C-alpha cells in the first residue's frame, strides 16, 4: 500500500480533525524512520558510494519504489 493510500484510508475513516492530524503525523513519522533506517542499512552500511552521491530526492524515490510506497 502506498503512503498516499495509507493517508487516504486514514482520512476517509476519520471524522475528527485532531485525530486525522495525529494519524497523518504518525504515518509521516513511520515513513521518515523507515527511510532513515533503509538509508543507514542499505546505503551507508554497504558503502555504496554511487548511491550516496545521489540526491536525497532520488534516494527517496528509490526507497519508495523498493518498498512499494
CNS distance restraints for C-alpha pairs under 8 A (distance, minus, plus):
assign (resid   1 and name CA) (resid   5 and name CA) 6.08 0.50 0.50
assign (resid   1 and name CA) (resid   6 and name CA) 6.70 0.50 0.50
assign (resid   1 and name CA) (resid  68 and name CA) 6.78 0.50 0.50
assign (resid   1 and name CA) (resid  69 and name CA) 6.04 0.50 0.50
assign (resid   2 and name CA) (resid   6 and name CA) 6.31 0.50 0.50
assign (resid   2 and name CA) (resid  68 and name CA) 6.30 0.50 0.50
assign (resid   2 and name CA) (resid  69 and name CA) 3.68 0.50 0.50
assign (resid   3 and name CA) (resid   7 and name CA) 6.30 0.50 0.50
assign (resid   3 and name CA) (resid  27 and name CA) 7.85 0.50 0.50
assign (resid   3 and name CA) (resid  31 and name CA) 7.88 0.50 0.50
assign (resid   3 and name CA) (resid  69 and name CA) 5.34 0.50 0.50
assign (resid   4 and name CA) (resid   8 and name CA) 6.07 0.50 0.50
assign (resid   4 and name CA) (resid  69 and name CA) 7.85 0.50 0.50
assign (resid   5 and name CA) (resid   9 and name CA) 6.00 0.50 0.50
assign (resid   6 and name CA) (resid  10 and name CA) 6.16 0.50 0.50
assign (resid   6 and name CA) (resid  27 and name CA) 7.68 0.50 0.50
assign (resid   7 and name CA) (resid  11 and name CA) 6.15 0.50 0.50
assign (resid   7 and name CA) (resid  24 and name CA) 6.33 0.50 0.50
assign (resid   7 and name CA) (resid  27 and name CA) 7.28 0.50 0.50
assign (resid   8 and name CA) (resid  12 and name CA) 5.98 0.50 0.50
assign (resid   9 and name CA) (resid  13 and name CA) 6.19 0.50 0.50
assign (resid  10 and name CA) (resid  14 and name CA) 6.23 0.50 0.50
assign (resid  10 and name CA) (resid  20 and name CA) 7.19 0.50 0.50
assign (resid  10 and name CA) (resid  23 and name CA) 7.13 0.50 0.50
assign (resid  10 and name CA) (resid  24 and name CA) 7.73 0.50 0.50
assign (resid  11 and name CA) (resid  15 and name CA) 7.70 0.50 0.50
assign (resid  11 and name CA) (resid  20 and name CA) 6.02 0.50 0.50
assign (resid  14 and name CA) (resid  19 and name CA) 7.15 0.50 0.50
assign (resid  14 and name CA) (resid  20 and name CA) 6.25 0.50 0.50
assign (resid  15 and name CA) (resid  19 and name CA) 7.79 0.50 0.50
assign (resid  15 and name CA) (resid  20 and name CA) 7.57 0.50 0.50
assign (resid  16 and name CA) (resid  20 and name CA) 6.16 0.50 0.50
assign (resid  17 and name CA) (resid  21 and name CA) 6.05 0.50 0.50
assign (resid  18 and name CA) (resid  22 and name CA) 6.24 0.50 0.50
assign (resid  19 and name CA) (resid  23 and name CA) 6.07 0.50 0.50
assign (resid  20 and name CA) (resid  24 and name CA) 6.08 0.50 0.50
assign (resid  21 and name CA) (resid  25 and name CA) 6.11 0.50 0.50
assign (resid  22 and name CA) (resid  26 and name CA) 6.16 0.50 0.50
assign (resid  23 and name CA) (resid  27 and name CA) 6.25 0.50 0.50
assign (resid  24 and name CA) (resid  28 and name CA) 6.12 0.50 0.50
assign (resid  25 and name CA) (resid  29 and name CA) 6.02 0.50 0.50
assign (resid  26 and name CA) (resid  30 and name CA) 6.11 0.50 0.50
assign (resid  27 and name CA) (resid  31 and name CA) 6.17 0.50 0.50
assign (resid  28 and name CA) (resid  32 and name CA) 6.11 0.50 0.50
assign (resid  29 and name CA) (resid  33 and name CA) 6.10 0.50 0.50
assign (resid  30 and name CA) (resid  34 and name CA) 6.05 0.50 0.50
assign (resid  31 and name CA) (resid  35 and name CA) 6.17 0.50 0.50
assign (resid  32 and name CA) (resid  36 and name CA) 6.15 0.50 0.50
assign (resid  33 and name CA) (resid  37 and name CA) 6.09 0.50 0.50
assign (resid  34 and name CA) (resid  38 and name CA) 6.04 0.50 0.50
assign (resid  35 and name CA) (resid  39 and name CA) 6.04 0.50 0.50
assign (resid  35 and name CA) (resid  60 and name CA) 7.36 0.50 0.50
assign (resid  35 and name CA) (resid  63 and name CA) 6.78 0.50 0.50
assign (resid  36 and name CA) (resid  40 and name CA) 6.11 0.50 0.50
assign (resid  37 and name CA) (resid  41 and name CA) 5.97 0.50 0.50
assign (resid  38 and name CA) (resid  42 and name CA) 5.46 0.50 0.50
assign (resid  38 and name CA) (resid  43 and name CA) 7.37 0.50 0.50
assign (resid  38 and name CA) (resid  63 and name CA) 7.48 0.50 0.50
assign (resid  39 and name CA) (resid  43 and name CA) 5.10 0.50 0.50
assign (resid  39 and name CA) (resid  44 and name CA) 6.44 0.50 0.50
assign (resid  40 and name CA) (resid  44 and name CA) 5.01 0.50 0.50
assign (resid  40 and name CA) (resid  45 and name CA) 6.07 0.50 0.50
assign (resid  41 and name CA) (resid  45 and name CA) 5.19 0.50 0.50
assign (resid  41 and name CA) (resid  46 and name CA) 7.20 0.50 0.50
assign (resid  42 and name CA) (resid  46 and name CA) 6.07 0.50 0.50
assign (resid  43 and name CA) (resid  47 and name CA) 6.06 0.50 0.50
assign (resid  43 and name CA) (resid  48 and name CA) 5.34 0.50 0.50
assign (resid  43 and name CA) (resid  49 and name CA) 7.86 0.50 0.50
assign (resid  43 and name CA) (resid  51 and name CA) 6.53 0.50 0.50
assign (resid  43 and name CA) (resid  52 and name CA) 6.67 0.50 0.50
assign (resid  44 and name CA) (resid  48 and name CA) 6.53 0.50 0.50
assign (resid  44 and name CA) (resid  52 and name CA) 7.40 0.50 0.50
assign (resid  48 and name CA) (resid  52 and name CA) 6.27 0.50 0.50
assign (resid  49 and name CA) (resid  53 and name CA) 6.10 0.50 0.50
assign (resid  50 and name CA) (resid  54 and name CA) 6.93 0.50 0.50
assign (resid  51 and name CA) (resid  59 and name CA) 7.45 0.50 0.50
assign (resid  54 and name CA) (resid  58 and name CA) 6.14 0.50 0.50
assign (resid  54 and name CA) (resid  59 and name CA) 6.53 0.50 0.50
assign (resid  55 and name CA) (resid  59 and name CA) 6.32 0.50 0.50
assign (resid  56 and name CA) (resid  60 and name CA) 5.98 0.50 0.50
assign (resid  57 and name CA) (resid  61 and name CA) 6.29 0.50 0.50
assign (resid  58 and name CA) (resid  62 and name CA) 6.28 0.50 0.50
assign (resid  59 and name CA) (resid  63 and name CA) 6.09 0.50 0.50
assign (resid  60 and name CA) (resid  64 and name CA) 6.14 0.50 0.50
assign (resid  61 and name CA) (resid  65 and name CA) 6.13 0.50 0.50
assign (resid  62 and name CA) (resid  66 and name CA) 6.09 0.50 0.50
assign (resid  63 and name CA) (resid  67 and name CA) 6.07 0.50 0.50
assign (resid  64 and name CA) (resid  68 and name CA) 5.77 0.50 0.50
assign (resid  64 and name CA) (resid  69 and name CA) 4.74 0.50 0.50
assign (resid  65 and name CA) (resid  69 and name CA) 6.29 0.50 0.50
